[in-house]
Amino acid sequence: MLILSKHLNSLGLVNLIIEKNDYVRHMIESMWEEQSDIKISQTEWYIMHKIYGQKPTISDVSKNVTITRQATHKNIKSLQAKGLVEISNSEHSKRDKCISLTQLGVQCCDKHTELKSNLENKIAQVIGEEQLIILKNILKLNWDI
C-alpha cells in the first residue's frame, strides 16, 4: 500500500482521476461478479444505463454514446443475446429499430445502481460526508476545458 501511496503522490490531477476511476470501476465489477453469473462489460453497462427507462432508436443510442456506431451495434447485439435488451421496430420509421431493456435488464441496472450507491456510502465513510459532497460538486462543475 505504501508503494501505491507514493505512486499516487507523484501523479497530476488527470492521472489521479484516471486511477480512481479505474479502481472504482474494478470494485463495482468485482461486486457485480460476486452476485451474478451474467457477464456485462463496462461498455454494455454504459449503454444499458443510457437507455434505462426509455425506448430510443439504435441510431439515437449511437449518437449519444462515446463509442463508434459499429461498437454500439456490436454491444447491443451482445446485450440482446444475454436477454438484457430487446430490439423492436420503430413506430415512426420502418427503417429504424428501437431498443429497450428487458425485465432482466432493468433488474440488472437497478442492482448495478445499488452497488454503486453502496460503494459511494463506503467512500463517504472513509473521506467523510462533507468531503464527498465537495468532491461531487467539483466533478459536476463545468471546467470549461
Residue frames relative to the residue before (quaternion, step in Angstrom):
aa qw qx qy qz dx dy dz
M 1.0000 0.0000 0.0000 0.0000 0.00 0.00 0.00
L 0.6109 0.5618 -0.3466 0.4370 3.58 1.07 -0.71
I 0.6369 0.5190 -0.3300 0.4648 3.59 0.98 -0.83
L 0.6493 0.5100 -0.3131 0.4693 3.58 0.93 -0.89
S 0.6451 0.5279 -0.3165 0.4528 3.56 0.95 -0.88
K 0.6528 0.4928 -0.3131 0.4827 3.60 0.94 -0.86
H 0.6210 0.5442 -0.3321 0.4560 3.56 1.04 -0.81
L 0.6824 0.4837 -0.2924 0.4635 3.59 0.85 -0.93
N 0.6240 0.5591 -0.3402 0.4271 3.59 1.05 -0.72
S 0.7017 0.4669 -0.2711 0.4649 3.58 1.13 -0.56
L 0.5936 0.6060 -0.3569 0.3911 3.59 1.25 -0.14
G 0.4427 -0.6515 0.5484 0.2808 3.51 -1.27 0.53
L 0.7692 -0.3960 0.2572 0.4306 3.54 -1.35 0.17
V 0.6824 0.4958 -0.3084 0.4398 3.60 0.73 -1.01
N 0.6945 0.4623 -0.2852 0.4719 3.59 0.86 -0.89
L 0.5989 0.5413 -0.3630 0.4654 3.61 1.08 -0.58
I 0.6426 0.5077 -0.3187 0.4772 3.59 0.97 -0.85
I 0.6490 0.5161 -0.3116 0.4640 3.58 0.95 -0.87
E 0.6613 0.5127 -0.3058 0.4543 3.60 0.89 -0.93
K 0.6806 0.4736 -0.2909 0.4773 3.59 0.87 -0.93
N 0.6187 0.5389 -0.3394 0.4600 3.58 1.02 -0.77
D 0.6602 0.4997 -0.3058 0.4700 3.59 0.88 -0.91
Y 0.6574 0.5170 -0.3063 0.4547 3.57 0.94 -0.89
V 0.6795 0.4849 -0.2913 0.4672 3.59 0.86 -0.97
R 0.6443 0.5156 -0.3249 0.4620 3.61 0.93 -0.84
H 0.6456 0.5132 -0.3139 0.4705 3.57 1.00 -0.82
M 0.6447 0.5230 -0.3222 0.4550 3.59 0.95 -0.85
I 0.6626 0.4945 -0.3027 0.4741 3.60 0.89 -0.93
E 0.6424 0.5263 -0.3155 0.4590 3.58 0.96 -0.89
S 0.6592 0.5055 -0.3030 0.4670 3.59 0.93 -0.88
M 0.6549 0.5019 -0.3139 0.4697 3.58 0.94 -0.87
W 0.6357 0.5203 -0.3317 0.4638 3.60 1.01 -0.78
E 0.6914 0.4970 -0.2834 0.4412 3.57 0.82 -1.00
E 0.6037 0.5604 -0.3507 0.4456 3.60 1.17 -0.52
Q 0.7989 0.3127 -0.1464 0.4925 3.57 1.03 -0.66
S 0.7844 0.2488 -0.1561 0.5463 3.62 1.21 -0.02
D 0.3945 -0.7058 0.5424 0.2279 3.53 -1.17 0.69
I 0.5568 0.6042 -0.3897 0.4159 3.58 1.26 -0.22
K 0.2506 -0.7599 0.5854 0.1307 3.57 -0.68 1.13
I 0.0377 0.7826 -0.6170 0.0735 3.55 -0.74 1.12
S 0.3532 -0.7544 0.5165 0.1985 3.56 -0.65 1.13
Q 0.6703 -0.4834 0.3700 0.4244 3.57 -1.27 0.30
T 0.6545 0.5110 -0.3115 0.4620 3.58 0.99 -0.82
E 0.6373 0.5157 -0.3248 0.4715 3.58 1.02 -0.74
W 0.6188 0.5203 -0.3394 0.4808 3.60 1.01 -0.78
Y 0.6245 0.5632 -0.3243 0.4332 3.54 0.95 -0.95
I 0.6876 0.4679 -0.2703 0.4850 3.57 0.87 -0.98
M 0.6529 0.5263 -0.3248 0.4373 3.59 0.88 -0.90
H 0.6872 0.4674 -0.2902 0.4744 3.59 0.89 -0.88
K 0.6122 0.5509 -0.3470 0.4486 3.62 1.13 -0.59
I 0.7620 0.3694 -0.2055 0.4906 3.62 1.01 -0.77
Y 0.3821 0.7522 -0.4686 0.2619 3.59 1.28 -0.17
G 0.8480 0.1317 -0.1258 0.4978 3.56 -0.84 1.03
Q 0.6902 0.4194 -0.2684 0.5251 3.58 1.26 0.15
K 0.2187 -0.7365 0.6137 0.1823 3.54 -1.34 -0.03
P 0.0585 0.8401 -0.5354 0.0645 3.58 0.63 1.14
T 0.5417 -0.5564 0.4862 0.4006 3.55 -1.27 0.17
I 0.6162 -0.5304 0.4150 0.4082 3.56 -1.21 0.43
S 0.6092 0.5585 -0.3407 0.4483 3.58 1.08 -0.72
D 0.6520 0.5087 -0.3092 0.4697 3.59 0.98 -0.86
V 0.6293 0.5229 -0.3324 0.4691 3.57 1.00 -0.82
S 0.6516 0.5328 -0.3106 0.4417 3.58 0.91 -0.93
K 0.6832 0.4877 -0.2828 0.4642 3.59 1.03 -0.78
N 0.7642 0.4039 -0.1866 0.4670 3.59 1.14 -0.61
V 0.6370 0.4517 -0.3541 0.5146 3.57 1.20 0.43
T 0.4795 -0.6986 0.4605 0.2646 3.55 -1.17 0.51
I 0.5670 0.5284 -0.4196 0.4725 3.56 1.03 0.83
T 0.6482 -0.5359 0.3604 0.4033 3.57 -1.22 0.37
R 0.6560 -0.5047 0.3945 0.3992 3.52 -1.31 0.39
Q 0.6500 0.5184 -0.3132 0.4589 3.57 0.97 -0.86
A 0.6587 0.4959 -0.3080 0.4747 3.59 0.95 -0.85
T 0.6156 0.5416 -0.3440 0.4576 3.58 1.03 -0.74
H 0.6713 0.4945 -0.2949 0.4668 3.58 0.87 -0.96
K 0.6408 0.5279 -0.3194 0.4569 3.58 0.97 -0.86
N 0.6901 0.4745 -0.2773 0.4709 3.59 0.91 -0.92
I 0.6232 0.5249 -0.3422 0.4680 3.59 1.03 -0.69
K 0.6369 0.5132 -0.3261 0.4741 3.60 0.98 -0.80
S 0.6400 0.5197 -0.3179 0.4682 3.58 1.00 -0.79
L 0.6549 0.5061 -0.3021 0.4729 3.58 0.97 -0.89
Q 0.6352 0.5226 -0.3227 0.4684 3.57 1.04 -0.78
A 0.6521 0.5204 -0.3098 0.4560 3.60 0.95 -0.87
K 0.6847 0.4648 -0.2710 0.4916 3.59 1.14 -0.62
G 0.4946 -0.6819 0.4119 0.3475 3.57 1.28 -0.09
L 0.4881 0.6925 -0.4065 0.3422 3.58 1.23 0.40
V 0.7730 0.1407 -0.1005 0.6104 3.58 1.22 -0.46
E 0.1875 -0.7437 0.6223 0.1569 3.49 -1.30 0.35
I 0.2774 -0.7445 0.5914 0.1377 3.50 -1.15 0.76
S 0.0116 0.7999 -0.5983 0.0456 3.55 -0.90 0.97
N 0.6129 -0.5350 0.4248 0.3972 3.55 -1.30 0.24
S 0.4823 -0.6498 0.5091 0.2932 3.54 -1.12 0.72
E 0.4977 -0.6498 0.4899 0.3002 3.54 -1.13 0.70
H 0.7370 0.4530 -0.2134 0.4539 3.59 1.13 -0.67
S 0.8044 0.1209 -0.0450 0.5799 3.58 1.18 -0.42
K 0.4451 -0.6968 0.4966 0.2640 3.55 -0.91 0.91
R 0.6424 0.5474 -0.3091 0.4384 3.55 1.19 -0.59
D 0.7074 0.4778 -0.2602 0.4512 3.57 0.95 -0.88
K 0.2097 -0.7360 0.6307 0.1284 3.51 -1.25 0.64
C 0.2866 -0.7475 0.5766 0.1629 3.54 -1.08 0.77
I 0.2061 -0.7652 0.5998 0.1104 3.53 -1.20 0.57
S 0.0697 0.7796 -0.6203 0.0507 3.54 -1.04 0.78
L 0.5540 -0.5957 0.4622 0.3529 3.53 -1.24 0.45
T 0.4086 -0.6480 0.5783 0.2805 3.53 -1.16 0.64
Q 0.6962 -0.4197 0.3390 0.4735 3.57 -1.26 0.02
L 0.6383 0.5133 -0.3194 0.4765 3.59 1.02 -0.81
G 0.6373 0.5344 -0.3213 0.4529 3.59 1.00 -0.80
V 0.6437 0.5075 -0.3114 0.4808 3.57 1.00 -0.85
Q 0.6476 0.5174 -0.3184 0.4600 3.59 0.94 -0.88
C 0.6548 0.5061 -0.3110 0.4673 3.58 0.96 -0.86
C 0.6552 0.5058 -0.3140 0.4650 3.61 0.92 -0.86
D 0.6453 0.5176 -0.3219 0.4605 3.56 0.96 -0.85
K 0.6664 0.4893 -0.2973 0.4775 3.59 0.94 -0.87
H 0.6330 0.5298 -0.3227 0.4631 3.59 1.01 -0.81
T 0.6422 0.5115 -0.3086 0.4804 3.58 1.01 -0.83
E 0.6378 0.5199 -0.3174 0.4713 3.58 1.03 -0.78
L 0.6348 0.5212 -0.3291 0.4659 3.60 0.98 -0.81
K 0.6566 0.5035 -0.3077 0.4697 3.58 0.97 -0.86
S 0.6408 0.5191 -0.3178 0.4678 3.57 1.02 -0.78
N 0.6394 0.5204 -0.3182 0.4680 3.58 1.00 -0.83
L 0.6535 0.4974 -0.3125 0.4773 3.58 0.98 -0.80
E 0.6201 0.5330 -0.3394 0.4649 3.58 1.02 -0.75
N 0.6397 0.5184 -0.3204 0.4684 3.59 1.01 -0.79
K 0.6405 0.5132 -0.3226 0.4715 3.59 1.02 -0.77
I 0.6300 0.5218 -0.3264 0.4736 3.56 1.03 -0.80
A 0.6380 0.5268 -0.3195 0.4620 3.59 1.00 -0.84
Q 0.6342 0.5277 -0.3317 0.4575 3.59 1.04 -0.72
V 0.6917 0.4707 -0.2760 0.4731 3.58 1.06 -0.73
I 0.8095 0.2827 -0.1481 0.4927 3.60 0.72 -1.00
G 0.5442 -0.6117 0.3992 0.4127 3.58 1.24 -0.27
E 0.5900 -0.6113 0.4085 0.3337 3.55 -1.09 0.79
E 0.6569 0.5149 -0.3196 0.4486 3.60 0.93 -0.85
Q 0.6569 0.5040 -0.3094 0.4677 3.58 0.96 -0.86
L 0.6239 0.5354 -0.3358 0.4598 3.58 1.05 -0.76
I 0.6461 0.5119 -0.3166 0.4694 3.59 0.94 -0.87
I 0.6435 0.5141 -0.3139 0.4723 3.59 0.96 -0.87
L 0.6561 0.5136 -0.3083 0.4589 3.58 0.89 -0.94
K 0.6679 0.4950 -0.3027 0.4661 3.59 0.87 -0.92
N 0.6570 0.5076 -0.3130 0.4612 3.59 0.96 -0.81
I 0.6281 0.5196 -0.3327 0.4742 3.59 1.02 -0.74
L 0.6900 0.4808 -0.2847 0.4601 3.57 0.90 -0.90
K 0.6449 0.5231 -0.3138 0.4604 3.59 1.18 -0.52
L 0.5458 0.6418 -0.3926 0.3689 3.57 1.18 -0.50
N 0.4285 -0.6313 0.5727 0.2996 3.52 -1.26 0.54
W 0.2493 -0.8082 0.5192 0.1229 3.58 -0.37 1.20
D 0.3149 -0.8001 0.4667 0.2070 3.56 1.33 -0.01
I 0.4834 0.6399 -0.4536 0.3886 3.54 0.89 1.02
